[in-house]
C-alpha cells in the first residue's frame, strides 16, 4: 500500500486510487499482446521490474534486483510455484496477455495482507471481471476475436472469448494459441532455441447476489514445446489444470473476501531442436493448493482493521527416468526431489488510519509458519564398466542425503509501517519501513546431486553453471526503507513527477559459494546455495506531462520512467548477480479520435558491475526506438507496431548466456551473452460484439 505501486492493465488515465496506492497506466491488453505472448513483458514499463530472459512465454520477473520466488505471485488469487529445476514454468507463464484484466505490482514496502513468505514485493494478476445484464428481460451476450502476427519470429497469437449473462448468472469461455519460431537478433542471425507453442482455454462461472459475488474458474493449458537459449535443456511438455473459486460479501459490518484454489502441473524437459541433441528425459509433477480468508472491519470513520488467514501447500516430485543403452543414465530412475512438500500457514492484522486530511498511516503485523520436507533419493546407479564410477559422486551424495533429517520449519514475523503526508495540492510524500521474510524453496534446500551433470541441471539463472542445495539454509529477512516524493498539478491531470529512493538490508540472503569446477561437460563453476548478508539500494522516477490538448493533433503527452539499482554482498562488496543497470523509457503519446499513436525510446546503460564468481557476462549499453499505432472503427480495432526500428544489435543484461547457439556451433571458445530481438513488424486486429 503506502510506498508500493499498483499498476493496472487497462486504458484508464493515471489517477490516485486512494491514499494507499499509486496507479499507473499500462498499455491496453491488446496492444501488449501485439508485441509479445509473454504476460511478464506487460511489466517491463514499470521502473521496479526487470526480466530474466527464459522461454518465449516464461520470462522471470525481478523486483529491485530480487527475482522469482522472492516475489509473491498470485493469478486470480492463487499462489503458483515453479515446478522445475530451471524454473521453466513460473507463475505468469500460466496466463496469456489476452486473459489479463488487471495487474497489481507492490514493490518494496508491501502490506502484510498482500505478501507473506516473500521479500521483494507482490505481483497480482487478475482475469477480466465478469459482466452481468442490467435488464432482467434481456440476456447480455458478448464476445471477441483477436489475432496478432510478429514478423521477426513468425509469431502468431489468436484468441476468442464469449460470454452470456443475466442479472444473476454469468458464464464465459476463453481460448487461444501462442506460437513462434526462433527469433533473429539485430545482425539477422538466428537466436537458437527460442521457439514455442502454447494452447490455453478456460471457463468462468459467476453468481451474483445483492451484496455478494461467487466466481469459479476452471482452466487448462498445454505448452507443447518451448526452447530455452540459455539452458542445457528445453521444455518438451507442460500440462496444467486448475480450479479457482472466489467469494465476496459486503455485510453491514464489513467485507469478506475468500478464495480457494488447486493447480496440477506435469512438466517434462528434454531435447527437441537441432541445436540441442541427446536423450535425457526429466519429469516433474507439482501441485499447488490453498485458501485465503480476509475481513475488512471498519472500527471508526478514521480506522479500518483488516485481518486474515491464508494457507498454501506445494508438493513436488522431480525425477529423471533411465535412458536405455546409457552407462551413465541407467539403470535406476534419478530421484532429484522425492515427495517434496512445502506448507505455509499465515495470519495477519493491519490497520489503515486517516488521522487528518493530510496524514494517513498503515500498520501491520504478520506471522507465517513454513515447513518443508522430502523423502529419500537415489542416483542413476550406473551400468557397464564405467557407469558406476561416473555416478560415484551422485551415489555417495544420495547416501549422505538419505542419512540426514530433512524436515525443516521456520517461523516468520513480518512488519509494515508506512505513512503518507499530503503537504499541499501539488506535493506529497509516502515513506515507511518493512520487515519481510522468505524461506528457501524446495530446490534451494533439497537438490543434492554432486555430479557435474546433475548439478548442471539445477539453476534458473540462464548461466549453465551448476548448483546444489543445502538443507540447513536459513530464511532470508529483508529490512527495507523507502520513500516516494510526488509533485503534480493541483488537479492531478496535467503533469506529475515521482522520485523513489529505496534501501534493503537482507540478512541471510541466499547467494552461493563456489565448491569446484566442472571438467567433463565443459569448463563451468559449481556452486552451493549459501546464506550471506547483502544490501540493495537504488532510485526510481516516473513522469507524465500533457504537451498539448486540442487542435489538429488531438491530445499529446510525454511519459516515462527511470530505474537504477545496486546490489552487493556485505562481507566483501562483491556485486550481486543479475542486477539491471541504469535504464529509462521515454514515450511521446498522441490521441485523436479513433487514433492512438506513440513513439518510445528505450535506453539501457552498459553493464559492468557483474558477479565475476559466476562468470556473469558484461554487456554494452544500447538504445531502441519503438513505434506503435492503433485505430478503433466501430467494433474493430487495428493495431500495428515496429519494435527496434533500426534493427539494433544488443545483448540482454539479464539474459544470461547464449548457450544454444554456442552449442550448435560446436561448443568452442567463450559463450557470449544472449542477444535481444531484432526489428519486428507486428500487426493485429480485435473484433468485439
Residue, then its C-alpha position, 0 to 999 in steps of 0.5 A: x500500500x503506502x510506498x508500493x505501486x499498483x499498476x493496472x492493465x487497462x486504458x484508464x488515465x493515471x489517477x490516485x486510487x486512494x491514499x494507499x496506492x499509486x496507479x499507473x497506466x499500462x498499455x491496453x491488453x491488446x496492444x501488449x499482446x501485439x508485441x509479445x505472448x509473454x504476460x511478464x513483458x506487460x511489466x517491463x514499463x514499470x521502473x521496479x521490474x526487470x526480466x530474466x530472459x527464459x522461454x518465449x512465454x516464461x520470462x522471470x520477473x525481478x523486483x529491485x534486483x530480487x527475482x522469482x520466488x522472492x516475489x509473491x505471485x498470485x493469478x486470480x488469487x492463487x499462489x503458483x510455484x515453479x515446478x522445475x529445476x530451471x524454473x521453466x514454468x513460473x507463475x505468469x507463464x500460466x496466463x496469456x496477455x489476452x486473459x489479463x484484466x488487471x495487474x497489481x505490482x507492490x514493490x518494496x514496502x508491501x502490506x502484510x495482507x498482500x505478501x507473506x513468505x516473500x521479500x521483494x514485493x507482490x505481483x497480482x494478476x487478475x482475469x477480466x471481471x465478469x459482466x452481468x445484464x442490467x435488464x432482467x428481460x434481456x440476456x447480455x451476450x458478448x464476445x471477441x476475436x483477436x489475432x496478432x502476427x510478429x514478423x521477426x519470429x513468425x509469431x502468431x497469437x489468436x484468441x476468442x472469448x464469449x460470454x452470456x449473462x443475466x442479472x444473476x448468472x454469468x458464464x464465459x469461455x476463453x481460448x487461444x494459441x501462442x506460437x513462434x519460431x526462433x527469433x533473429x537478433x539485430x545482425x539477422x542471425x538466428x537466436x537458437x532455441x527460442x521457439x514455442x507453442x502454447x494452447x490455453x482455454x478456460x471457463x468462468x462461472x459467476x453468481x451474483x447476489x445483492x451484496x455478494x459475488x461467487x466466481x469459479x474458474x476452471x482452466x487448462x493449458x498445454x505448452x507443447x514445446x518451448x526452447x530455452x537459449x540459455x539452458x542445457x535443456x528445453x521444455x518438451x511438455x507442460x500440462x496444467x489444470x486448475x480450479x479457482x473459486x472466489x467469494x465476496x460479501x459486503x455485510x453491514x459490518x464489513x467485507x469478506x473476501x475468500x478464495x480457494x484454489x488447486x493447480x496440477x502441473x506435469x512438466x517434462x524437459x528434454x531435447x527437441x531442436x537441432x541445436x540441442x541433441x541427446x536423450x535425457x528425459x526429466x519429469x516433474x509433477x507439482x501441485x499447488x493448493x490453498x485458501x485465503x480468508x480476509x475481513x475488512x472491519x471498519x472500527x471508526x470513520x478514521x480506522x479500518x482493521x483488516x485481518x486474515x488467514x491464508x494457507x498454501x501447500x506445494x508438493x513436488x516430485x522431480x525425477x529423471x527416468x533411465x535412458x536405455x543403452x546409457x552407462x551413465x543414465x541407467x539403470x535406476x530412475x534419478x530421484x532429484x526431489x522425492x515427495x517434496x512438500x512445502x506448507x505455509x500457514x499465515x495470519x495477519x492484522x493491519x490497520x489503515x488510519x486517516x488521522x487528518x486530511x493530510x496524514x494517513x498511516x498503515x500498520x501491520x503485523x504478520x506471522x507465517x509458519x513454513x515447513x518443508x520436507x522430502x523423502x529419500x533419493x537415489x542416483x542413476x546407479x550406473x551400468x557397464x564398466x564405467x557407469x558406476x564410477x561416473x555416478x560415484x559422486x551422485x551415489x555417495x551424495x544420495x547416501x549422505x542425503x538419505x542419512x540426514x533429517x530433512x524436515x525443516x520449519x521456520x517461523x516468520x514475523x513480518x512488519x509494515x509501517x508506512x505513512x503518507x503526508x499530503x503537504x499541499x495540492x501539488x506535493x506529497x510524500x509516502x515513506x515507511x519501513x518493512x520487515x519481510x521474510x522468505x524461506x528457501x524453496x524446495x530446490x534451494x534446500x533439497x537438490x543434492x546431486x554432486x555430479x557435474x551433470x546433475x548439478x548442471x541441471x539445477x539453476x534458473x539463472x540462464x548461466x549453465x553453471x551448476x548448483x546444489x542445495x543445502x538443507x540447513x539454509x536459513x530464511x532470508x529477512x529483508x529490512x527495507x526503507x523507502x520513500x516516494x516524493x510526488x509533485x503534480x498539478x493541483x488537479x492531478x491531470x496535467x503533469x506529475x513527477x515521482x522520485x523513489x529512493x529505496x534501501x534493503x538490508x537482507x540478512x541471510x540472503x541466499x547467494x552461493x559459494x563456489x565448491x569446484x569446477x566442472x571438467x567433463x561437460x565443459x569448463x563451468x563453476x559449481x556452486x552451493x546455495x549459501x546464506x550471506x548478508x547483502x544490501x540493495x539500494x537504488x532510485x526510481x522516477x516516473x513522469x507524465x506531462x500533457x504537451x498539448x490538448x486540442x487542435x489538429x493533433x488531438x491530445x499529446x503527452x510525454x511519459x516515462x520512467x527511470x530505474x537504477x539499482x545496486x546490489x552487493x554482498x556485505x562481507x566483501x562488496x562483491x556485486x550481486x548477480x543479475x542486477x539491471x543497470x541504469x535504464x529509462x523509457x521515454x514515450x511521446x503519446x498522441x490521441x485523436x479520435x479513433x487514433x492512438x499513436x506513440x513513439x518510445x525510446x528505450x535506453x539501457x546503460x552498459x553493464x559492468x558491475x557483474x558477479x565475476x564468481x559466476x562468470x556473469x557476462x558484461x554487456x554494452x549499453x544500447x538504445x531502441x526506438x519503438x513505434x506503435x499505432x492503433x485505430x478503433x472503427x466501430x467494433x474493430x480495432x487495428x493495431x500495428x507496431x515496429x519494435x527496434x526500428x533500426x534493427x539494433x544489435x544488443x545483448x540482454x543484461x539479464x539474459x544470461x548466456x547464449x548457450x544454444x547457439x554456442x552449442x550448435x556451433x560446436x561448443x568452442x571458445x567463450x559463450x557470449x551473452x544472449x542477444x535481444x530481438x531484432x526489428x519486428x513488424x507486428x500487426x493485429x486486429x480485435x473484433x468485439x460484439 
